[in-house]
Amino acid sequence: MRIRKLNGKSNAIGKNIKKYRELRHLTQRQLSDKIALLGIDIYHSDISLIENEKLLLKDFEIVAFCKVLDITYEQIFENATNIFD
């Protein structure tokens, strides 16, 4: 399977996930535990890779992040077009 990247990044929302996780005072492990309650296995080490834009996300994972962090799709994608800069 080929890993796809744009400008060396695998996702455009990792920084926003980190921002909202920190605003909610959650550790990466706490966030992964909350997502696991939705039936999605994302390890805390994966959260680090996501936040550093090194791991590709599936659409249902993005929905889970929004639900757990209590944010909108607009919030998770804010400034996402900066990936083209």
Residue frames as a rotation matrix with the C-alpha (Angstrom) as fourth column:
MET 1
0.582 0.813 0.000 0.00
0.813 -0.582 0.000 0.00
0.000 0.000 -1.000 0.00
ARG 2
-0.332 -0.683 0.650 1.35
0.677 -0.652 -0.340 3.39
0.657 0.328 0.679 -0.97
ILE 3
-0.005 0.263 -0.965 1.38
0.867 -0.479 -0.135 6.07
-0.498 -0.838 -0.226 1.70
ARG 4
0.159 0.160 0.974 0.13
0.771 -0.636 -0.022 9.35
0.616 0.755 -0.225 0.31
LYS 5
-0.051 -0.253 -0.966 1.47
0.809 -0.578 0.108 12.66
-0.586 -0.776 0.234 1.53
LEU 6
0.603 0.169 0.780 1.17
0.601 -0.739 -0.305 16.29
0.525 0.653 -0.547 0.58
ASN 7
0.365 -0.581 0.728 4.10
-0.434 -0.798 -0.418 18.53
0.823 -0.163 -0.544 1.39
GLY 8
-0.631 -0.732 -0.257 5.42
-0.200 0.473 -0.858 15.81
0.750 -0.490 -0.445 3.69
LYS 9
-0.676 0.467 0.570 2.19
-0.680 -0.095 -0.727 15.61
-0.286 -0.879 0.382 5.71
SER 10
-0.930 0.350 -0.115 -0.28
0.290 0.887 0.359 12.73
0.227 0.300 -0.926 5.96
ASN 11
0.080 0.984 -0.162 -3.17
0.989 -0.058 0.136 14.81
0.125 -0.171 -0.977 7.32
ALA 12
-0.418 -0.171 0.892 -4.19
0.320 -0.947 -0.032 18.45
0.850 0.272 0.450 7.56
ILE 13
0.445 0.763 0.469 -5.95
-0.230 -0.409 0.883 18.40
0.865 -0.501 -0.006 10.92
GLY 14
0.150 -0.449 -0.881 -3.42
0.738 0.644 -0.202 17.05
0.658 -0.620 0.428 13.39
LYS 15
-0.838 -0.502 0.213 -2.57
0.273 -0.725 -0.632 20.47
0.472 -0.472 0.745 14.78
ASN 16
-0.268 0.825 0.497 -6.25
-0.678 -0.528 0.511 21.16
0.684 -0.200 0.702 15.44
ILE 17
0.529 0.401 -0.748 -6.69
0.172 0.812 0.557 17.84
0.831 -0.424 0.361 17.21
LYS 18
-0.340 -0.744 -0.575 -3.77
0.806 0.084 -0.586 18.73
0.485 -0.662 0.571 19.47
LYS 19
-0.800 0.056 0.598 -5.13
-0.172 -0.975 -0.139 22.23
0.575 -0.214 0.790 20.06
TYR 20
0.126 0.959 0.253 -8.56
-0.677 -0.104 0.729 21.02
0.725 -0.263 0.636 21.14
ARG 21
0.382 -0.088 -0.920 -7.15
0.498 0.858 0.125 18.08
0.778 -0.506 0.371 23.14
GLU 22
-0.646 -0.717 -0.263 -5.01
0.634 -0.312 -0.708 20.50
0.425 -0.624 0.656 25.13
LEU 23
-0.607 0.509 0.610 -7.91
-0.500 -0.841 0.204 22.95
0.617 -0.181 0.766 25.56
ARG 24
0.516 0.830 -0.213 -9.89
-0.413 0.459 0.786 20.03
0.750 -0.318 0.580 27.08
HIS 25
0.023 -0.638 0.770 -6.91
-1.000 -0.009 0.022 19.21
-0.007 -0.770 -0.638 29.35
LEU 26
0.927 0.273 0.256 -6.70
-0.259 0.962 -0.089 15.66
-0.270 0.016 0.963 27.99
THR 27
-0.201 -0.966 0.160 -3.55
-0.520 0.243 0.819 13.60
-0.830 0.082 -0.552 27.64
GLN 28
-0.407 -0.002 -0.913 -3.03
-0.877 0.279 0.390 11.61
0.254 0.960 -0.116 24.48
ARG 29
-0.967 0.047 -0.249 -3.81
0.106 0.968 -0.229 8.45
0.230 -0.248 -0.941 26.44
GLN 30
-0.556 0.815 -0.161 -7.06
0.097 -0.129 -0.987 9.91
-0.825 -0.565 -0.007 27.83
LEU 31
-0.114 0.494 -0.862 -8.11
-0.880 -0.453 -0.143 10.91
-0.461 0.742 0.487 24.31
SER 32
-0.633 -0.153 -0.759 -7.37
-0.586 0.736 0.340 7.46
0.507 0.660 -0.555 22.92
ASP 33
-0.946 0.322 -0.048 -9.30
0.264 0.672 -0.692 5.90
-0.191 -0.667 -0.720 25.83
LYS 34
-0.292 0.878 -0.380 -12.35
-0.293 -0.460 -0.838 8.07
-0.910 -0.133 0.392 25.08
ILE 35
-0.165 0.181 -0.970 -12.21
-0.986 -0.027 0.163 7.17
0.003 0.983 0.183 21.39
ALA 36
-0.922 -0.216 -0.322 -11.93
-0.220 0.975 -0.026 3.50
0.320 0.047 -0.946 22.33
LEU 37
-0.664 0.739 0.113 -15.27
0.029 0.176 -0.984 3.81
-0.747 -0.650 -0.138 24.12
LEU 38
0.153 0.696 -0.702 -16.76
-0.792 -0.338 -0.508 4.49
-0.591 0.634 0.500 20.68
GLY 39
0.725 0.115 0.679 -15.32
0.109 0.954 -0.278 1.20
-0.680 0.276 0.679 19.41
ILE 40
0.873 -0.485 0.056 -12.36
-0.055 -0.212 -0.976 2.69
0.485 0.848 -0.211 17.55
ASP 41
0.664 -0.709 -0.237 -8.85
0.626 0.355 0.694 1.57
-0.408 -0.609 0.680 18.44
ILE 42
0.574 -0.614 0.541 -6.46
0.048 -0.635 -0.771 4.51
0.817 0.469 -0.335 18.19
TYR 43
0.361 -0.524 -0.772 -3.48
0.913 0.368 0.178 4.02
0.190 -0.769 0.611 20.46
HIS 44
0.799 -0.066 -0.598 -1.99
0.237 -0.879 0.414 6.95
-0.552 -0.473 -0.687 22.35
SER 45
-0.315 -0.949 0.008 1.15
0.295 -0.090 0.951 6.59
-0.902 0.302 0.309 20.22
ASP 46
-0.287 0.327 0.901 -1.10
0.956 0.032 0.293 7.00
0.066 0.945 -0.321 17.17
ILE 47
0.782 0.572 -0.247 -2.44
0.602 -0.796 0.063 10.25
-0.161 -0.198 -0.967 18.63
SER 48
0.196 -0.809 -0.554 1.12
0.081 -0.550 0.831 11.58
-0.977 -0.208 -0.043 18.66
LEU 49
-0.674 -0.450 0.585 1.60
0.561 0.203 0.802 10.62
-0.480 0.869 0.116 15.00
ILE 50
0.177 0.833 0.524 -1.75
0.971 -0.233 0.044 12.20
0.159 0.502 -0.850 14.08
GLU 51
0.796 0.149 -0.587 -0.94
0.375 -0.882 0.285 15.43
-0.475 -0.447 -0.758 15.91
ASN 52
-0.112 -0.919 -0.377 2.41
-0.113 -0.366 0.924 15.59
-0.987 0.146 -0.063 14.11
GLU 53
0.492 0.503 -0.711 0.60
-0.718 -0.227 -0.658 15.06
-0.492 0.834 0.250 10.80
LYS 54
-0.551 -0.790 -0.270 2.38
-0.827 0.472 0.306 11.75
-0.114 0.392 -0.913 10.15
LEU 55
-0.851 0.329 0.409 -0.60
0.266 0.942 -0.203 9.39
-0.452 -0.063 -0.890 10.20
LEU 56
-0.792 0.609 -0.046 -3.49
-0.251 -0.255 0.934 9.25
0.557 0.751 0.355 7.77
LEU 57
-0.729 0.617 0.297 -6.99
-0.321 0.074 -0.944 9.37
-0.605 -0.783 0.144 9.27
LYS 58
-0.749 0.620 0.236 -10.12
0.616 0.518 0.594 7.56
0.246 0.590 -0.769 8.17
ASP 59
-0.459 0.623 0.634 -13.38
-0.182 -0.764 0.619 9.50
0.870 0.169 0.464 7.95
PHE 60
0.559 0.726 -0.400 -14.96
0.248 0.315 0.916 7.66
0.791 -0.612 -0.004 10.89
GLU 61
-0.090 -0.668 -0.739 -11.92
0.986 0.043 -0.159 8.51
0.138 -0.743 0.655 13.01
ILE 62
-0.859 -0.164 0.484 -12.39
0.192 -0.981 0.008 12.21
0.474 0.100 0.875 12.22
VAL 63
0.108 0.973 0.205 -16.04
-0.181 -0.184 0.966 11.92
0.978 -0.142 0.156 13.28
ALA 64
0.493 0.028 -0.870 -14.90
0.724 0.541 0.428 10.26
0.483 -0.840 0.246 16.53
PHE 65
-0.614 -0.761 -0.209 -12.41
0.769 -0.517 -0.377 13.03
0.179 -0.392 0.902 17.27
CYS 66
-0.612 0.460 0.643 -15.13
-0.191 -0.875 0.444 15.64
0.767 0.149 0.624 16.76
LYS 67
0.440 0.854 -0.278 -17.50
0.045 0.287 0.957 13.76
0.897 -0.433 0.088 19.05
VAL 68
0.319 -0.387 -0.865 -14.97
0.902 0.404 0.152 13.16
0.291 -0.829 0.478 21.84
LEU 69
-0.727 -0.673 -0.139 -13.49
0.686 -0.700 -0.198 16.66
0.036 -0.239 0.970 21.68
ASP 70
0.170 0.918 -0.359 -16.98
0.810 -0.338 -0.479 18.18
-0.561 -0.209 -0.801 21.35
ILE 71
-0.485 -0.350 -0.802 -16.05
-0.197 -0.849 0.490 20.22
-0.852 0.395 0.343 18.30
THR 72
0.663 0.726 -0.180 -17.61
-0.267 0.005 -0.964 20.81
-0.699 0.687 0.197 14.90
TYR 73
0.490 -0.455 0.744 -16.27
0.818 0.535 -0.211 19.67
-0.302 0.712 0.634 11.55
GLU 74
0.787 -0.188 0.587 -15.51
0.170 -0.849 -0.500 23.32
0.593 0.494 -0.636 10.81
GLN 75
0.761 -0.511 0.401 -13.35
-0.624 -0.407 0.667 23.50
-0.177 -0.757 -0.629 13.92
ILE 76
0.487 -0.608 0.627 -11.39
0.183 0.773 0.607 20.34
-0.854 -0.180 0.488 13.18
PHE 77
0.300 -0.338 0.892 -10.72
0.950 0.194 -0.246 21.55
-0.090 0.921 0.379 9.63
GLU 78
0.968 0.048 -0.248 -9.94
0.048 -0.999 -0.006 25.20
-0.248 -0.006 -0.969 10.46
ASN 79
0.384 -0.839 -0.384 -6.82
-0.798 -0.511 0.320 26.37
-0.465 0.184 -0.866 8.62
ALA 80
0.363 -0.219 0.906 -6.56
0.186 0.970 0.160 22.96
-0.913 0.110 0.392 6.93
THR 81
0.944 0.001 0.329 -5.95
0.327 -0.100 -0.940 24.62
0.032 0.995 -0.095 3.57
ASN 82
0.629 -0.777 -0.029 -2.58
-0.713 -0.590 0.378 25.80
-0.311 -0.217 -0.925 4.94
ILE 83
0.331 -0.494 0.804 -1.27
0.165 0.869 0.466 22.40
-0.929 -0.022 0.370 3.89
PHE 84
0.686 -0.015 0.728 -1.03
0.726 0.083 -0.683 23.83
-0.050 0.996 0.068 0.35
ASP 85
0.936 -0.351 -0.017 1.28
-0.350 -0.936 0.029 26.66
-0.026 -0.021 -0.999 1.41
